[in-house]
């Protein structure tokens, strides 16, 4: 199995070079670029086509979420993982709404960071252990169970199948293979699911599905 291809973006040179070395040496990952110049991010992603972009949240002149939204607006759909010092519930919520695949903290143990980045590169949803309670609080503030079931009832059978796979943290390619449909068909269904559930990212859809007992262990 090929090593995950990673691009790092952080304005602190010591942080990005240290993390790049850590991922290469302990994680066996293929770090294609470690960038501090935000103008290079979009062209690098188009050229390298990495499995994951690891993005700092706070950077001079912009922030990671603004950059993420710009990338999506330009049609770049590289999965994004936020790695930050901020343990703010508001930042966590904003990152998930923007479509980040996960949210890690820079004060985590190195082994935890490496393992989480590897899991995210494989398509899983990852959140720092210190943020799980805050994630639970966000979920408690979400739609009531009855409303969730009404919303799910509006989905087609195929959309419910795909939502179930999203709850498992699977990528579009994995879902396409499992359901024997094309990658583009999966992307279209995901867009329809987000629109029907009034959600803005596949991460929110996965959380919604788990809370609605559609995810792993619900059958």
Backbone as CSV, one residue per row, in Angstrom:
resi,resn,N_x,N_y,N_z,CA_x,CA_y,CA_z,C_x,C_y,C_z
1,UNK,0.849,-1.194,0.000,0.000,0.000,0.000,0.882,1.241,0.000
2,UNK,0.661,2.181,-0.940,1.539,3.349,-1.015,1.418,4.229,0.215
3,UNK,2.504,4.920,0.540,2.501,5.817,1.691,1.555,6.988,1.432
4,UNK,0.827,7.428,2.454,-0.054,8.587,2.279,0.741,9.820,1.856
5,UNK,0.194,10.562,0.904,0.835,11.779,0.420,0.261,12.963,1.186
6,UNK,1.141,13.728,1.817,0.731,14.794,2.720,1.329,16.124,2.286
7,UNK,0.546,17.193,2.402,1.047,18.559,2.263,0.749,19.277,3.579
8,UNK,1.743,19.980,4.116,1.613,20.709,5.373,1.613,22.213,5.106
9,UNK,0.784,22.947,5.856,0.770,24.410,5.754,0.793,24.986,7.163
10,UNK,1.862,25.718,7.483,2.004,26.352,8.794,2.953,27.525,8.620
11,UNK,2.645,28.665,9.255,3.493,29.834,9.065,4.773,29.766,9.887
12,UNK,4.868,28.842,10.848,6.081,28.693,11.655,6.982,27.625,11.036
13,UNK,8.161,28.027,10.593,9.066,27.111,9.901,9.461,25.934,10.779
14,UNK,9.736,26.180,12.052,10.150,25.106,12.942,9.054,24.063,13.097
15,UNK,7.811,24.522,13.189,6.683,23.613,13.362,6.487,22.748,12.117
16,UNK,6.481,23.379,10.946,6.187,22.602,9.740,7.327,21.661,9.374
17,UNK,8.586,22.082,9.559,9.691,21.180,9.233,9.786,20.051,10.259
18,UNK,9.519,20.375,11.531,9.537,19.336,12.557,8.449,18.304,12.327
19,UNK,7.251,18.771,11.973,6.160,17.839,11.709,6.437,17.009,10.465
20,UNK,7.010,17.630,9.442,7.347,16.886,8.226,8.318,15.749,8.535
21,UNK,9.343,16.049,9.327,10.313,15.011,9.701,9.646,13.916,10.526
22,UNK,8.759,14.312,11.430,8.059,13.347,12.275,7.210,12.397,11.436
23,UNK,6.475,12.947,10.479,5.602,12.117,9.649,6.403,11.176,8.748
24,UNK,7.545,11.653,8.269,8.383,10.809,7.414,9.044,9.694,8.215
25,UNK,9.631,10.059,9.338,10.446,9.104,10.085,9.623,8.137,10.925
26,UNK,8.593,8.634,11.589,7.787,7.758,12.460,6.539,7.220,11.779
27,UNK,6.037,7.965,10.798,4.803,7.541,10.150,4.989,6.938,8.776
28,UNK,6.209,7.032,8.227,6.450,6.495,6.900,5.621,7.168,5.818
29,UNK,5.280,8.431,6.024,4.434,9.136,5.072,5.259,9.898,4.037
30,UNK,4.621,10.156,2.925,5.248,10.863,1.814,4.844,12.331,1.888
31,UNK,5.648,13.141,2.582,5.345,14.566,2.721,5.819,15.271,1.454
32,UNK,4.875,15.672,0.628,5.206,16.263,-0.664,5.652,17.712,-0.556
33,UNK,5.151,18.438,0.459,5.524,19.849,0.618,5.177,20.295,2.029
34,UNK,5.992,21.216,2.550,5.729,21.862,3.836,5.796,23.358,3.576
35,UNK,4.650,24.010,3.527,4.549,25.366,3.007,4.285,26.404,4.094
36,UNK,4.909,27.562,3.922,4.618,28.714,4.757,4.027,29.851,3.946
37,UNK,4.180,29.781,2.626,3.663,30.791,1.711,2.292,30.339,1.207
38,UNK,1.236,31.041,1.629,-0.120,30.619,1.296,-0.410,30.700,-0.200
39,UNK,0.318,31.548,-0.917,0.108,31.663,-2.356,0.496,30.386,-3.096
40,UNK,1.307,29.555,-2.451,1.770,28.319,-3.090,0.845,27.128,-2.831
41,UNK,-0.125,27.306,-1.938,-0.933,26.158,-1.518,-1.759,25.591,-2.674
42,UNK,-2.559,26.419,-3.327,-3.427,25.935,-4.404,-2.635,25.286,-5.536
43,UNK,-1.589,25.941,-6.077,-0.835,25.286,-7.157,-0.153,23.996,-6.709
44,UNK,0.306,23.950,-5.457,0.944,22.730,-4.962,-0.065,21.592,-4.884
45,UNK,-1.272,21.868,-4.420,-2.302,20.826,-4.330,-2.687,20.319,-5.713
46,UNK,-2.770,21.226,-6.676,-3.110,20.795,-8.034,-2.012,19.926,-8.632
47,UNK,-0.772,20.270,-8.330,0.358,19.522,-8.899,0.575,18.188,-8.184
48,UNK,0.542,18.196,-6.855,0.902,17.006,-6.083,-0.275,16.063,-5.825
49,UNK,-1.490,16.583,-5.812,-2.702,15.791,-5.564,-2.530,14.893,-4.328
50,UNK,-2.279,15.515,-3.160,-2.031,14.722,-1.950,-3.314,14.067,-1.428
51,UNK,-3.127,13.117,-0.525,-4.263,12.472,0.130,-4.829,13.337,1.247
52,UNK,-3.996,14.261,1.759,-4.434,15.073,2.892,-3.633,16.370,2.957
53,UNK,-4.329,17.456,3.299,-3.694,18.730,3.593,-3.823,18.980,5.092
54,UNK,-2.689,19.123,5.775,-2.680,19.428,7.208,-2.465,20.926,7.343
55,UNK,-3.443,21.600,7.951,-3.520,23.058,7.871,-3.591,23.690,9.260
56,UNK,-2.742,24.688,9.483,-2.809,25.464,10.718,-4.047,26.357,10.676
57,UNK,-4.544,26.713,11.847,-5.765,27.522,11.910,-5.469,29.015,11.889
58,UNK,-4.439,29.442,12.607,-4.124,30.866,12.726,-2.841,31.179,11.970
59,UNK,-2.955,32.029,10.945,-1.791,32.427,10.163,-1.893,33.905,9.826
60,UNK,-0.751,34.581,9.667,-0.774,36.018,9.366,-1.516,36.312,8.063
61,UNK,-2.415,37.278,8.128,-3.107,37.706,6.918,-4.355,36.928,6.599
62,UNK,-4.507,35.738,7.168,-5.705,34.925,6.903,-5.800,33.880,7.998
63,UNK,-6.714,32.949,7.822,-6.801,31.823,8.744,-7.061,30.562,7.936
64,UNK,-6.857,29.427,8.559,-6.965,28.169,7.850,-8.330,27.935,7.239
65,UNK,-9.382,28.349,7.935,-10.726,28.114,7.424,-11.027,28.983,6.217
66,UNK,-10.523,30.221,6.212,-10.697,31.063,5.028,-9.970,30.460,3.837
67,UNK,-8.770,29.937,4.080,-8.030,29.284,3.014,-8.777,28.054,2.527
68,UNK,-9.327,27.274,3.445,-10.095,26.087,3.065,-11.276,26.468,2.186
69,UNK,-11.997,27.508,2.558,-13.150,27.930,1.749,-12.712,28.397,0.365
70,UNK,-11.580,29.099,0.294,-11.064,29.544,-1.004,-10.701,28.355,-1.889
71,UNK,-10.069,27.341,-1.290,-9.700,26.153,-2.057,-10.939,25.462,-2.623
72,UNK,-11.971,25.343,-1.801,-13.209,24.707,-2.266,-13.852,25.530,-3.375
73,UNK,-13.808,26.854,-3.235,-14.381,27.727,-4.261,-13.641,27.577,-5.591
74,UNK,-12.350,27.219,-5.525,-11.553,27.017,-6.734,-11.668,25.591,-7.261
75,UNK,-12.494,24.784,-6.635,-12.702,23.419,-7.099,-11.678,22.418,-6.610
76,UNK,-10.881,22.785,-5.613,-9.872,21.879,-5.049,-10.504,21.148,-3.864
77,UNK,-10.666,19.835,-3.973,-11.386,19.083,-2.956,-10.480,18.208,-2.092
78,UNK,-9.188,18.538,-2.008,-8.262,17.794,-1.154,-8.793,17.752,0.282
79,UNK,-8.870,16.567,0.904,-9.294,16.503,2.303,-8.373,17.332,3.187
80,UNK,-8.952,18.002,4.185,-8.204,18.920,5.045,-8.344,18.521,6.504
81,UNK,-7.208,18.532,7.203,-7.169,18.282,8.641,-6.597,19.524,9.320
82,UNK,-7.300,20.052,10.310,-6.830,21.224,11.048,-5.924,20.770,12.191
83,UNK,-4.736,21.388,12.300,-3.808,21.153,13.410,-3.493,22.507,14.026
84,UNK,-3.899,22.729,15.270,-3.884,24.071,15.834,-3.620,24.058,17.331
85,UNK,-3.355,25.233,17.876,-3.255,25.392,19.323,-4.606,25.720,19.948
86,UNK,-5.591,26.083,19.137,-6.888,26.534,19.647,-7.760,25.365,20.087
87,UNK,-8.171,25.387,21.357,-9.109,24.380,21.852,-10.505,24.974,22.007
88,UNK,-10.798,25.998,21.218,-12.085,26.676,21.264,-13.187,25.828,20.627
89,UNK,-14.305,25.722,21.320,-15.457,25.006,20.769,-15.955,25.675,19.494
90,UNK,-15.884,27.014,19.459,-16.331,27.757,18.269,-15.446,27.440,17.072
91,UNK,-14.128,27.345,17.292,-13.224,27.006,16.191,-13.468,25.581,15.704
92,UNK,-13.709,24.667,16.642,-14.022,23.287,16.269,-15.274,23.245,15.403
93,UNK,-16.334,23.928,15.843,-17.585,23.941,15.088,-17.390,24.550,13.705
94,UNK,-16.645,25.655,13.635,-16.413,26.318,12.351,-15.624,25.425,11.405
95,UNK,-14.645,24.699,11.944,-13.838,23.808,11.113,-14.689,22.682,10.527
96,UNK,-15.545,22.093,11.350,-16.391,21.011,10.858,-17.400,21.520,9.839
97,UNK,-17.949,22.704,10.094,-18.898,23.276,9.133,-18.227,23.593,7.803
98,UNK,-16.952,23.978,7.860,-16.220,24.310,6.625,-15.817,23.068,5.844
99,UNK,-15.959,21.898,6.462,-15.668,20.658,5.747,-14.362,19.995,6.110
100,UNK,-13.731,20.430,7.214,-12.487,19.776,7.645,-12.767,18.326,8.032
101,UNK,-11.822,17.455,7.736,-11.963,16.030,8.049,-11.667,15.753,9.521
102,UNK,-11.017,16.686,10.198,-10.711,16.468,11.601,-10.096,17.697,12.225
103,UNK,-9.843,17.599,13.532,-9.367,18.749,14.299,-8.431,18.228,15.381
104,UNK,-7.136,18.532,15.249,-6.125,18.081,16.196,-5.473,19.274,16.884
105,UNK,-4.914,19.028,18.070,-4.237,20.074,18.829,-2.732,19.849,18.817
106,UNK,-1.989,20.933,18.779,-0.534,20.834,18.692,0.109,20.352,19.978
107,UNK,-0.641,20.338,21.088,-0.048,19.844,22.326,-0.297,18.351,22.547
108,UNK,-0.827,17.667,21.525,-0.979,16.216,21.599,0.391,15.548,21.557
109,UNK,0.450,14.306,22.039,1.688,13.549,21.958,2.042,13.290,20.490
110,UNK,3.338,13.307,20.138,3.733,13.095,18.741,3.146,11.823,18.131
111,UNK,3.142,10.735,18.903,2.612,9.476,18.383,1.125,9.585,18.071
112,UNK,0.404,10.349,18.897,-1.023,10.544,18.653,-1.257,11.331,17.375
113,UNK,-0.440,12.359,17.160,-0.581,13.182,15.960,-0.300,12.350,14.711
114,UNK,0.766,11.574,14.740,1.125,10.747,13.588,0.000,9.757,13.275
115,UNK,-0.507,9.084,14.303,-1.569,8.093,14.103,-2.838,8.749,13.565
116,UNK,-3.193,9.911,14.108,-4.405,10.593,13.672,-4.286,11.069,12.228
117,UNK,-3.129,11.597,11.856,-2.935,12.051,10.475,-2.997,10.859,9.511
118,UNK,-2.407,9.734,9.899,-2.487,8.533,9.068,-3.935,8.086,8.890
119,UNK,-4.702,8.120,9.963,-6.110,7.724,9.877,-6.903,8.687,8.994
120,UNK,-6.637,9.980,9.138,-7.329,10.968,8.308,-6.986,10.785,6.834
121,UNK,-5.728,10.465,6.546,-5.313,10.246,5.152,-6.018,9.030,4.552
122,UNK,-6.438,8.090,5.405,-7.177,6.911,4.939,-8.677,7.167,4.835
123,UNK,-9.099,8.371,5.188,-10.507,8.712,5.035,-11.298,8.765,6.315
124,UNK,-10.652,8.574,7.454,-11.366,8.579,8.722,-11.527,10.004,9.260
125,UNK,-12.512,10.173,10.125,-12.725,11.429,10.816,-11.963,11.378,12.131
126,UNK,-11.172,12.405,12.433,-10.355,12.395,13.644,-10.540,13.698,14.412
127,UNK,-10.606,13.582,15.743,-10.723,14.741,16.626,-9.810,14.508,17.814
128,UNK,-9.106,15.554,18.249,-8.226,15.448,19.412,-9.018,14.955,20.621
129,UNK,-8.438,14.030,21.407,-9.148,13.532,22.588,-9.650,14.644,23.502
130,UNK,-8.879,15.722,23.627,-9.281,16.828,24.500,-10.492,17.578,23.965
131,UNK,-10.850,17.353,22.690,-11.973,18.072,22.093,-13.239,17.224,22.025
132,UNK,-13.188,15.975,22.473,-14.348,15.094,22.314,-15.547,15.570,23.133
133,UNK,-15.309,16.090,24.341,-16.420,16.600,25.145,-17.066,17.799,24.464
134,UNK,-16.245,18.677,23.895,-16.781,19.838,23.202,-17.554,19.417,21.954
135,UNK,-17.071,18.357,21.275,-17.802,17.843,20.134,-19.155,17.302,20.583
136,UNK,-19.169,16.591,21.724,-20.430,16.069,22.253,-21.398,17.197,22.577
137,UNK,-20.886,18.297,23.105,-21.734,19.448,23.417,-22.316,20.071,22.157
138,UNK,-21.515,20.080,21.092,-22.023,20.588,19.817,-23.140,19.702,19.293
139,UNK,-22.960,18.397,19.454,-23.974,17.457,18.981,-25.272,17.617,19.757
140,UNK,-25.151,17.845,21.075,-26.337,18.009,21.901,-27.130,19.244,21.501
141,UNK,-26.441,20.201,20.899,-27.118,21.427,20.473,-27.731,21.287,19.090
142,UNK,-27.562,20.109,18.477,-28.067,19.882,17.122,-29.547,19.565,17.088
143,UNK,-30.055,19.081,15.952,-31.486,18.801,15.806,-31.946,17.744,16.795
144,UNK,-33.184,17.825,17.216,-33.757,16.804,18.073,-33.910,15.502,17.304
145,UNK,-33.994,14.396,18.063,-34.052,13.070,17.426,-35.227,12.960,16.464
146,UNK,-36.390,13.509,16.872,-37.556,13.415,16.000,-37.338,14.140,14.691
147,UNK,-36.751,15.331,14.773,-36.465,16.083,13.557,-35.487,15.338,12.662
148,UNK,-34.483,14.690,13.292,-33.517,13.923,12.503,-34.216,12.825,11.704
149,UNK,-35.110,12.100,12.356,-35.775,10.998,11.669,-36.640,11.502,10.521
150,UNK,-37.285,12.640,10.705,-38.077,13.225,9.620,-37.180,13.605,8.448
151,UNK,-36.002,14.157,8.756,-35.079,14.563,7.700,-34.538,13.346,6.965
152,UNK,-34.222,12.294,7.711,-33.707,11.075,7.082,-34.769,10.431,6.194
153,UNK,-36.030,10.536,6.622,-37.115,9.948,5.830,-37.221,10.594,4.459
154,UNK,-36.711,11.828,4.337,-36.760,12.531,3.053,-35.676,12.057,2.090
155,UNK,-34.731,11.261,2.587,-33.657,10.754,1.734,-34.116,9.532,0.960
156,UNK,-33.529,9.325,-0.214,-33.788,8.100,-0.962,-33.027,6.942,-0.307
157,UNK,-33.350,5.727,-0.709,-32.664,4.556,-0.158,-31.168,4.621,-0.451
158,UNK,-30.793,5.023,-1.647,-29.373,5.132,-1.994,-28.693,6.206,-1.151
159,UNK,-29.372,7.329,-0.939,-28.792,8.394,-0.115,-28.600,7.924,1.320
160,UNK,-29.530,7.123,1.836,-29.371,6.594,3.195,-28.192,5.626,3.266
161,UNK,-28.005,4.841,2.208,-26.846,3.936,2.152,-25.546,4.737,2.207
162,UNK,-25.475,5.794,1.425,-24.256,6.598,1.374,-24.048,7.331,2.701
163,UNK,-25.117,7.801,3.317,-24.998,8.443,4.626,-24.446,7.462,5.656
164,UNK,-24.868,6.214,5.574,-24.347,5.169,6.457,-22.840,5.017,6.270
165,UNK,-22.375,5.029,5.020,-20.937,4.925,4.756,-20.191,6.167,5.227
166,UNK,-20.800,7.335,5.089,-20.173,8.565,5.587,-19.957,8.482,7.097
167,UNK,-20.909,7.872,7.790,-20.786,7.734,9.238,-19.604,6.856,9.624
168,UNK,-19.161,6.015,8.715,-17.992,5.161,8.957,-16.688,5.883,8.619
169,UNK,-16.795,7.134,8.163,-15.604,7.899,7.835,-14.975,7.511,6.517
170,UNK,-15.749,6.887,5.616,-15.190,6.391,4.354,-15.106,7.501,3.316
171,UNK,-14.111,7.389,2.453,-13.935,8.352,1.368,-14.911,8.051,0.239
172,UNK,-15.065,9.008,-0.681,-15.946,8.797,-1.830,-15.507,7.602,-2.663
173,UNK,-14.197,7.425,-2.818,-13.701,6.296,-3.617,-14.060,4.965,-2.969
174,UNK,-13.933,4.899,-1.641,-14.272,3.670,-0.929,-15.763,3.380,-1.047
175,UNK,-16.573,4.411,-0.916,-18.024,4.246,-1.036,-18.387,3.783,-2.445
176,UNK,-17.742,4.379,-3.433,-18.027,4.002,-4.821,-17.729,2.525,-5.063
177,UNK,-16.604,2.042,-4.531,-16.264,0.621,-4.697,-17.266,-0.271,-3.975
178,UNK,-17.643,0.125,-2.768,-18.549,-0.702,-1.968,-19.930,-0.811,-2.613
179,UNK,-20.389,0.277,-3.205,-21.735,0.290,-3.786,-21.728,0.027,-5.292
180,UNK,-20.525,-0.139,-5.848,-20.360,-0.427,-7.279,-21.005,0.659,-8.139
181,UNK,-20.710,1.906,-7.789,-21.142,3.053,-8.575,-19.928,3.938,-8.810
182,UNK,-20.071,4.950,-9.646,-18.924,5.785,-9.983,-18.630,6.796,-8.874
183,UNK,-17.386,7.262,-8.861,-16.969,8.287,-7.900,-17.803,9.549,-8.070
184,UNK,-18.079,9.947,-9.319,-18.866,11.153,-9.573,-20.300,10.999,-9.069
185,UNK,-20.839,9.783,-9.173,-22.195,9.530,-8.671,-22.248,9.691,-7.162
186,UNK,-21.213,9.206,-6.480,-21.152,9.376,-5.025,-21.110,10.862,-4.672
187,UNK,-20.270,11.627,-5.366,-20.162,13.070,-5.087,-21.512,13.757,-5.271
188,UNK,-22.249,13.365,-6.296,-23.562,13.961,-6.547,-24.525,13.623,-5.412
189,UNK,-24.524,12.353,-4.978,-25.401,11.952,-3.883,-25.045,12.700,-2.590
190,UNK,-23.751,12.866,-2.339,-23.329,13.577,-1.121,-23.840,15.011,-1.157
191,UNK,-23.766,15.662,-2.293,-24.291,17.032,-2.412,-25.789,17.065,-2.117
192,UNK,-26.513,16.083,-2.634,-27.954,16.023,-2.386,-28.245,15.785,-0.904
193,UNK,-27.467,14.920,-0.273,-27.648,14.639,1.156,-27.439,15.903,1.978
194,UNK,-26.365,16.623,1.699,-26.076,17.847,2.447,-27.192,18.872,2.265
195,UNK,-27.696,18.977,1.041,-28.771,19.938,0.786,-30.044,19.553,1.539
196,UNK,-30.398,18.271,1.512,-31.634,17.829,2.163,-31.560,17.927,3.681
197,UNK,-30.375,17.706,4.235,-30.214,17.744,5.685,-29.808,19.126,6.194
198,UNK,-29.657,20.064,5.266,-29.254,21.438,5.614,-27.912,21.437,6.345
199,UNK,-26.956,20.682,5.806,-25.618,20.587,6.371,-24.628,21.149,5.361
200,UNK,-23.413,21.480,5.840,-22.445,22.118,4.936,-21.214,21.270,4.669
201,UNK,-21.080,20.109,5.322,-19.889,19.297,5.084,-20.195,17.824,5.338
202,UNK,-19.359,16.942,4.772,-19.525,15.504,4.973,-19.234,15.134,6.421
203,UNK,-18.404,15.921,7.097,-18.145,15.659,8.509,-19.429,15.851,9.311
204,UNK,-20.136,16.946,9.051,-21.419,17.173,9.724,-22.398,16.056,9.390
205,UNK,-22.386,15.597,8.144,-23.289,14.508,7.755,-22.958,13.231,8.518
206,UNK,-21.673,12.944,8.696,-21.266,11.754,9.433,-21.705,11.837,10.888
207,UNK,-21.497,13.004,11.505,-21.916,13.197,12.896,-23.431,13.068,13.004
208,UNK,-24.148,13.659,12.065,-25.606,13.580,12.034,-26.049,12.119,11.970
209,UNK,-25.401,11.339,11.112,-25.783,9.932,10.943,-25.534,9.127,12.209
210,UNK,-24.382,9.352,12.843,-24.076,8.627,14.076,-25.096,8.966,15.161
211,UNK,-25.408,10.254,15.302,-26.386,10.674,16.299,-27.778,10.127,15.998
212,UNK,-28.035,9.851,14.724,-29.339,9.324,14.321,-29.357,7.809,14.300
213,UNK,-28.265,7.205,14.794,-28.133,5.735,14.892,-28.132,5.070,13.507
214,UNK,-27.561,5.772,12.524,-27.364,5.167,11.211,-25.966,4.629,11.051
215,UNK,-25.075,4.980,11.982,-23.668,4.653,11.813,-23.314,3.276,12.283
216,UNK,-21.977,2.971,12.423,-21.526,1.662,12.830,-22.168,1.242,14.153
217,UNK,-22.607,-0.003,14.202,-23.210,-0.549,15.399,-24.707,-0.335,15.469
218,UNK,-25.294,0.321,14.445,-26.721,0.612,14.494,-27.558,-0.536,13.951
219,UNK,-26.913,-1.485,13.325,-27.671,-2.563,12.681,-27.663,-3.807,13.546
